[in-house]
Amino acid sequence: MGILKRLAGAAFVAALSILPAKAQQLTIWHDLGDNGIKWFEAMGAEFAKTKPGVTVRSLSFPTDQWFGRVISAINTNTAPDLIFNNYERVIRIETQTNKIMDLKAALAGVGDKSFLGEDDLRVATFKGKQIIIPIQRVQMALGVRKSWLDKNGGKFPDTWEEVKTLAAAFRDKDPDGNGQADTFGMALQAAKPRDLIHMLDLFTFGSGLRHTLIDPDGKITIDQPAHAQVLEEFLKTYSTYKFVAPDTINHSFGEMYQVIEGGRGGMFRVGDWNVRKWDGASVLNGDFVSGPWPKFAADRPNAVVIGGMRGIAVPENSPSKALAVEFAQFMLSKAAQQASLENVGAAVRKDLDVSKLSERSQYFAKAEHRLVAYDFPESIHSFYPELEAAFHRKLLSGISNPPADWKAFIAETAKEMRDLAAKLKG
């Protein structure tokens, strides 16, 4: 009988060992749409290979809804396991809830992270807390129509003087060969504060400078000599030089894209997310090449701008916090990053298979160019949006009615911004 009991006991233990692992589900909220859902499905399948029984369910919301749902869920203790978005959006969640986990220790536990640079980690940190693990760089380069460029020397512009020469040719020399004067040197935007100042950010940071309007100490930067040079030339692009469509002062993202995708702009911003669509036969058919923003000084290196960093965050009240942290760490693995590149078009690793990507997508995927990151002043100065709105109004006045002396205009603008910043600081 004793033998039978022991045999029965052994059989019971063996039966337990072959039972399926306890089912667990991680829920992630993001705003990446169908491509994001496919990406998380692919990652979930890979994650389950080492975590049997674990499934990953992602929900995508329009960005404005994502904000409201995440903040409400965290504040009512009904948070999802993880949230994924651009770092500045996660900063907004943190400022509204103060309930985003510090992921410094989690990142320290990732063995392979040498591909993350100083800028990647800087933008992932807010008030001493690492609120995201960086997963996807949002790269923004200068784009030039290749066929137009070939007709005008074929050399990608490196300096601002070369950009101006090309812009004039793209405006005046009928680069599309249709016999009409309907092309523009550049496609930009200006209607809203983020439209215009975002464009200025790209030229400023891309030229090797930091802090477009205000630095972390609260000092206004626009009348510093190097900054003032970029700002003056930038404003002349809209006015004196007439490189853009006459109604660009009213253009937001949609109108700017119409100029680009309609084949009328010679130079423009290319985000890594734009490439797949612009490779399409019904859009630009791949007729563009990307590179760094122009140099304004020979001794200051130019760069492609990291206009954002998408990352994964874990609410402090995540229902499955430990497992959520494991998944966040897993998102830096090669398999997860490959899925990111293939489904969303961006990643942070440099050892991925890019052979299936177009030459234009490979430019961003290989990231062999110099990269600099935007500083997101809202994360430091709570009054920045109001300051930026006033700056936008002042710049629009200069564009619509160009001053006789741009340097005096910039000096006057800097004083107004200093006075307003002091007032807003209280």
C-alpha positions as CSV (number, residue, x, y, z in Angstrom):
1,M,0.0,0.0,0.0
2,G,2.9,2.3,0.8
3,I,4.4,1.7,-2.6
4,L,1.0,2.5,-4.2
5,K,0.7,5.8,-2.3
6,R,4.2,6.8,-3.3
7,L,3.5,5.9,-7.0
8,A,0.2,7.9,-6.8
9,G,2.0,10.8,-5.2
10,A,4.7,10.8,-7.9
11,A,2.0,10.7,-10.6
12,F,0.2,13.6,-9.0
13,V,3.4,15.7,-9.0
14,A,4.2,14.7,-12.6
15,A,0.7,15.8,-13.6
16,L,1.1,19.2,-11.9
17,S,4.4,19.7,-13.8
18,I,2.7,19.4,-17.2
19,L,-0.3,21.6,-16.4
20,P,-0.3,24.9,-18.4
21,A,1.2,27.9,-16.7
22,K,-1.3,30.1,-14.9
23,A,-2.8,32.5,-17.5
24,Q,-1.9,36.1,-17.0
25,Q,-2.7,39.1,-19.2
26,L,-0.8,42.4,-19.5
27,T,-2.8,45.3,-20.7
28,I,-1.1,48.2,-22.5
29,W,-2.6,51.5,-23.6
30,H,-1.1,53.5,-26.5
31,D,-2.0,55.7,-29.4
32,L,-0.2,54.0,-32.3
33,G,-3.3,52.6,-34.1
34,D,-3.4,49.4,-36.0
35,N,0.4,49.3,-36.5
36,G,0.9,49.5,-32.8
37,I,-1.6,46.8,-32.1
38,K,0.2,44.5,-34.6
39,W,3.5,45.3,-32.9
40,F,2.3,44.5,-29.4
41,E,0.8,41.2,-30.7
42,A,4.1,40.3,-32.2
43,M,6.0,41.2,-29.0
44,G,3.5,39.3,-26.9
45,A,4.1,36.1,-28.9
46,E,7.8,36.5,-28.4
47,F,7.4,37.2,-24.7
48,A,5.2,34.1,-24.2
49,K,8.1,31.9,-25.4
50,T,9.9,32.6,-22.1
51,K,6.7,33.4,-20.1
52,P,4.2,30.7,-21.0
53,G,0.7,31.6,-20.2
54,V,1.2,35.3,-20.4
55,T,-0.7,37.2,-23.1
56,V,-0.4,40.9,-24.1
57,R,-3.4,42.9,-24.9
58,S,-3.0,46.4,-26.3
59,L,-5.6,49.1,-26.7
60,S,-5.1,52.1,-29.0
61,F,-6.9,55.4,-28.4
62,P,-6.7,58.8,-30.2
63,T,-4.1,60.8,-28.4
64,D,-6.5,63.2,-26.7
65,Q,-8.6,60.3,-25.4
66,W,-5.4,58.5,-24.3
67,F,-4.5,61.4,-22.0
68,G,-7.9,61.5,-20.4
69,R,-8.3,57.7,-20.0
70,V,-4.8,57.2,-18.6
71,I,-5.0,60.0,-16.1
72,S,-8.5,59.0,-14.9
73,A,-7.6,55.3,-14.7
74,I,-4.4,55.9,-12.6
75,N,-6.2,58.4,-10.3
76,T,-9.1,55.9,-9.7
77,N,-6.8,52.9,-9.1
78,T,-8.0,51.2,-12.3
79,A,-4.7,51.7,-14.3
80,P,-3.6,49.4,-17.1
81,D,-0.4,47.4,-16.6
82,L,1.7,49.6,-18.9
83,I,1.4,52.8,-21.0
84,F,3.3,53.6,-24.1
85,N,3.7,57.1,-25.8
86,N,6.1,59.9,-26.5
87,Y,8.1,61.0,-23.5
88,E,6.6,64.4,-23.3
89,R,3.1,62.9,-23.1
90,V,4.2,60.6,-20.3
91,I,5.6,63.7,-18.5
92,R,2.1,65.2,-18.7
93,I,0.7,62.0,-17.1
94,E,3.3,62.2,-14.4
95,T,2.6,65.9,-13.6
96,Q,-1.1,65.1,-13.4
97,T,-0.8,62.0,-11.3
98,N,2.6,61.7,-9.7
99,K,2.1,57.9,-10.0
100,I,4.6,56.8,-12.7
101,M,7.2,54.3,-11.6
102,D,10.9,55.2,-11.5
103,L,12.4,52.7,-14.0
104,K,16.1,53.4,-13.2
105,A,16.6,50.0,-11.5
106,A,14.6,48.2,-14.2
107,L,16.9,49.6,-17.0
108,A,19.9,48.8,-14.9
109,G,18.7,45.2,-14.9
110,V,18.8,45.1,-18.8
111,G,22.0,43.4,-19.8
112,D,22.2,44.8,-23.4
113,K,21.6,48.5,-23.5
114,S,24.8,49.9,-25.0
115,F,22.8,51.3,-27.9
116,L,21.1,53.9,-25.7
117,G,23.0,57.2,-25.7
118,E,23.1,60.1,-23.2
119,D,20.4,62.0,-25.0
120,D,18.1,58.9,-25.0
121,L,18.4,58.7,-21.2
122,R,18.2,62.4,-20.6
123,V,14.8,62.7,-22.3
124,A,13.6,59.6,-20.4
125,T,14.1,61.4,-17.1
126,F,11.8,63.9,-15.4
127,K,12.6,65.6,-12.1
128,G,15.1,62.9,-11.3
129,K,12.8,60.0,-12.1
130,Q,13.2,57.8,-15.1
131,I,9.6,57.7,-16.2
132,I,10.1,55.7,-19.4
133,I,12.4,53.1,-20.9
134,P,13.3,54.5,-24.3
135,I,12.0,52.2,-27.1
136,Q,11.7,54.2,-30.3
137,R,13.6,57.4,-31.4
138,V,11.5,59.9,-33.3
139,Q,14.0,61.1,-35.8
140,M,13.4,64.2,-38.0
141,A,15.7,65.0,-40.9
142,L,15.8,67.5,-43.7
143,G,14.3,66.0,-46.9
144,V,15.1,67.1,-50.4
145,R,13.4,66.0,-53.6
146,K,16.0,63.8,-55.3
147,S,15.0,64.5,-58.9
148,W,15.1,68.2,-58.3
149,L,18.4,67.9,-56.5
150,D,19.9,65.9,-59.5
151,K,18.9,68.8,-61.8
152,N,20.8,71.2,-59.6
153,G,24.1,69.6,-59.0
154,G,23.1,66.5,-57.1
155,K,24.9,67.4,-53.8
156,F,22.8,67.3,-50.6
157,P,23.1,70.7,-49.0
158,D,25.3,70.8,-46.0
159,T,25.4,74.6,-45.2
160,W,22.7,77.2,-44.9
161,E,24.2,79.0,-47.9
162,E,23.8,75.8,-50.0
163,V,20.2,75.4,-48.7
164,K,19.4,79.0,-49.8
165,T,20.9,78.4,-53.3
166,L,18.9,75.2,-53.8
167,A,15.7,76.8,-52.4
168,A,15.9,79.6,-55.0
169,A,16.5,77.1,-57.8
170,F,13.5,75.0,-56.6
171,R,11.4,78.1,-56.6
172,D,12.5,79.6,-59.9
173,K,13.8,76.9,-62.3
174,D,10.7,74.8,-62.8
175,P,12.3,71.7,-61.2
176,D,9.3,69.4,-61.9
177,G,9.3,70.4,-65.6
178,N,5.6,71.2,-65.9
179,G,6.2,74.7,-67.4
180,Q,4.5,76.4,-64.5
181,A,5.7,78.5,-61.6
182,D,4.1,76.4,-58.9
183,T,6.9,75.0,-56.9
184,F,8.5,76.3,-53.6
185,G,11.9,76.1,-52.1
186,M,10.6,74.7,-48.8
187,A,7.4,73.4,-47.3
188,L,7.1,74.7,-43.7
189,Q,4.3,75.6,-41.3
190,A,3.5,78.6,-39.1
191,A,-0.2,78.8,-38.1
192,K,0.0,77.7,-34.5
193,P,2.7,78.1,-31.9
194,R,3.9,74.5,-32.2
195,D,3.8,74.7,-36.0
196,L,6.2,77.7,-36.3
197,I,8.4,77.0,-33.2
198,H,8.7,73.3,-34.1
199,M,10.2,74.3,-37.4
200,L,12.6,76.7,-35.6
201,D,13.5,74.0,-33.2
202,L,14.6,71.8,-36.1
203,F,16.8,74.4,-37.6
204,T,18.2,75.4,-34.2
205,F,18.9,72.0,-32.7
206,G,19.8,70.6,-36.1
207,S,22.5,73.3,-36.5
208,G,24.2,72.2,-33.3
209,L,22.6,74.7,-30.8
210,R,20.5,74.0,-27.8
211,H,17.5,75.7,-26.3
212,T,15.4,77.5,-28.9
213,L,13.8,80.1,-26.7
214,I,14.7,79.4,-23.1
215,D,17.3,77.3,-21.3
216,P,16.8,75.2,-18.2
217,D,17.9,78.1,-15.9
218,G,15.2,80.3,-17.4
219,K,17.5,82.4,-19.5
220,I,16.1,83.6,-22.9
221,T,18.5,82.5,-25.7
222,I,17.2,84.0,-28.9
223,D,19.5,87.1,-28.9
224,Q,22.7,85.1,-28.2
225,P,24.7,85.7,-31.4
226,A,24.5,82.1,-32.8
227,H,20.8,81.7,-31.9
228,A,20.0,85.2,-33.4
229,Q,21.7,84.2,-36.7
230,V,19.5,81.1,-37.0
231,L,16.4,83.0,-36.0
232,E,16.9,85.8,-38.5
233,E,17.6,83.5,-41.4
234,F,14.6,81.3,-40.4
235,L,12.3,84.3,-40.4
236,K,13.6,85.6,-43.7
237,T,12.8,82.2,-45.2
238,Y,9.1,83.0,-44.7
239,S,9.4,86.6,-45.7
240,T,12.3,88.3,-47.4
241,Y,13.5,85.2,-49.3
242,K,10.1,84.0,-50.3
243,F,11.1,80.4,-50.2
244,V,7.7,79.1,-49.1
245,A,4.1,79.3,-50.4
246,P,2.7,82.8,-49.8
247,D,0.0,81.5,-47.5
248,T,2.4,79.5,-45.3
249,I,1.6,81.8,-42.4
250,N,-1.7,80.0,-42.2
251,H,-0.3,76.5,-42.7
252,S,-0.5,73.8,-40.0
253,F,0.6,70.2,-40.3
254,G,-2.1,69.3,-42.7
255,E,-1.5,72.1,-45.2
256,M,2.3,71.6,-45.0
257,Y,1.8,67.9,-45.9
258,Q,-0.4,68.9,-48.8
259,V,2.5,70.9,-50.2
260,I,5.0,68.1,-49.6
261,E,2.8,65.2,-50.8
262,G,1.4,67.3,-53.7
263,G,5.0,67.5,-55.0
264,R,5.4,71.2,-54.8
265,G,8.0,71.5,-52.0
266,G,11.7,71.1,-52.6
267,M,12.9,70.8,-49.0
268,F,10.9,69.7,-46.0
269,R,10.9,67.8,-42.7
270,V,11.0,64.1,-43.0
271,G,10.0,62.1,-39.9
272,D,11.0,58.4,-39.7
273,W,7.2,57.7,-39.7
274,N,6.7,59.5,-43.0
275,V,8.9,57.3,-45.1
276,R,6.7,54.3,-45.7
277,K,3.9,56.5,-47.1
278,W,6.1,58.8,-49.1
279,D,7.8,55.7,-50.7
280,G,4.3,55.0,-52.2
281,A,3.7,55.4,-55.9
282,S,0.7,57.6,-55.2
283,V,2.6,60.0,-53.0
284,L,6.3,60.9,-53.7
285,N,7.3,57.4,-55.1
286,G,10.5,57.5,-53.0
287,D,11.7,60.7,-54.8
288,F,13.4,62.2,-51.8
289,V,16.6,61.9,-49.9
290,S,17.2,62.7,-46.2
291,G,20.1,64.2,-44.3
292,P,21.1,66.5,-41.4
293,W,19.7,70.0,-41.0
294,P,22.0,72.7,-42.4
295,K,25.2,74.1,-40.7
296,F,25.2,77.8,-39.8
297,A,28.8,77.7,-38.6
298,A,31.7,75.7,-39.9
299,D,32.9,74.7,-36.5
300,R,29.5,73.6,-35.2
301,P,28.4,70.1,-36.4
302,N,24.9,69.7,-37.7
303,A,22.6,66.8,-37.0
304,V,19.3,65.0,-37.4
305,V,17.0,65.9,-34.6
306,I,15.4,63.5,-32.1
307,G,12.1,65.3,-31.9
308,G,10.8,62.8,-29.4
309,M,11.3,59.5,-27.7
310,R,8.6,56.9,-27.4
311,G,8.9,54.7,-24.4
312,I,7.2,52.3,-22.1
313,A,6.0,53.4,-18.6
314,V,4.6,51.5,-15.6
315,P,2.0,53.1,-13.3
316,E,2.8,52.7,-9.6
317,N,-0.6,51.0,-9.3
318,S,-0.1,48.6,-12.2
319,P,-2.2,45.5,-11.5
320,S,0.7,43.2,-12.4
321,K,3.6,45.5,-11.6
322,A,6.5,43.0,-11.5
323,L,5.5,41.3,-14.7
324,A,4.9,44.7,-16.3
325,V,8.5,45.7,-15.5
326,E,9.8,42.4,-17.0
327,F,7.9,43.2,-20.2
328,A,9.2,46.7,-20.3
329,Q,12.7,45.3,-20.1
330,F,11.9,42.8,-22.8
331,M,11.0,45.6,-25.2
332,L,14.7,46.4,-25.6
333,S,15.5,42.8,-26.7
334,K,16.5,42.3,-30.3
335,A,13.2,40.4,-31.1
336,A,11.0,43.1,-29.7
337,Q,13.0,45.9,-31.4
338,Q,12.9,44.1,-34.8
339,A,9.1,43.9,-34.4
340,S,9.1,47.6,-33.6
341,L,11.1,48.5,-36.7
342,E,8.9,46.3,-39.0
343,N,5.5,47.4,-37.6
344,V,6.1,51.0,-36.5
345,G,9.2,52.1,-38.5
346,A,11.4,53.1,-35.5
347,A,13.6,51.5,-32.8
348,V,16.7,52.2,-30.7
349,R,18.9,49.2,-31.4
350,K,21.4,49.4,-34.2
351,D,21.9,45.6,-34.8
352,L,18.5,45.0,-36.5
353,D,17.9,43.5,-39.9
354,V,17.1,46.4,-42.2
355,S,17.4,44.5,-45.5
356,K,13.7,44.6,-46.2
357,L,13.4,48.3,-45.7
358,S,13.7,50.9,-48.5
359,E,16.9,52.9,-48.8
360,R,15.1,55.9,-47.3
361,S,13.8,53.9,-44.3
362,Q,17.3,52.4,-43.8
363,Y,18.7,55.9,-43.4
364,F,16.7,56.3,-40.2
365,A,17.0,52.6,-39.1
366,K,20.8,52.5,-39.3
367,A,21.0,55.9,-37.5
368,E,24.6,56.4,-38.6
369,H,24.2,60.2,-38.7
370,R,24.7,62.5,-35.7
371,L,21.7,62.8,-33.5
372,V,20.7,65.6,-31.1
373,A,17.6,65.6,-28.9
374,Y,15.0,68.4,-28.4
375,D,14.9,69.6,-24.8
376,F,11.1,69.9,-24.1
377,P,11.1,73.0,-22.0
378,E,7.6,72.3,-20.7
379,S,9.2,69.6,-18.5
380,I,11.2,72.3,-16.7
381,H,9.1,75.5,-17.0
382,S,5.4,75.1,-16.4
383,F,4.8,78.5,-17.9
384,Y,6.5,77.6,-21.2
385,P,3.4,77.1,-23.3
386,E,2.2,80.7,-22.5
387,L,5.7,82.0,-23.3
388,E,5.8,80.1,-26.5
389,A,2.4,81.5,-27.6
390,A,3.6,85.0,-27.0
391,F,6.8,84.3,-29.0
392,H,4.7,82.9,-31.8
393,R,2.6,86.0,-32.0
394,K,5.7,88.2,-32.1
395,L,7.3,86.1,-34.8
396,L,4.1,86.1,-36.9
397,S,4.1,89.9,-36.8
398,G,7.6,90.0,-38.1
399,I,6.8,87.5,-40.9
400,S,3.7,89.3,-42.0
401,N,5.3,92.8,-41.8
402,P,9.1,92.3,-42.1
403,P,11.1,94.9,-40.1
404,A,13.7,97.1,-41.7
405,D,16.2,95.8,-39.1
406,W,15.9,92.1,-38.1
407,K,18.6,92.4,-35.5
408,A,16.7,95.1,-33.7
409,F,13.5,93.1,-34.0
410,I,15.2,90.1,-32.4
411,A,16.6,92.2,-29.6
412,E,13.2,93.7,-28.9
413,T,11.6,90.3,-29.0
414,A,14.2,88.9,-26.5
415,K,13.4,91.8,-24.1
416,E,9.7,91.1,-24.3
417,M,10.2,87.4,-23.7
418,R,12.4,88.1,-20.6
419,D,9.8,90.5,-19.2
420,L,7.1,88.0,-19.8
421,A,9.1,85.1,-18.4
422,A,9.8,87.0,-15.2
423,K,6.1,87.8,-14.9
424,L,5.0,84.3,-15.5
425,K,7.5,82.9,-12.9
426,G,5.6,85.1,-10.4
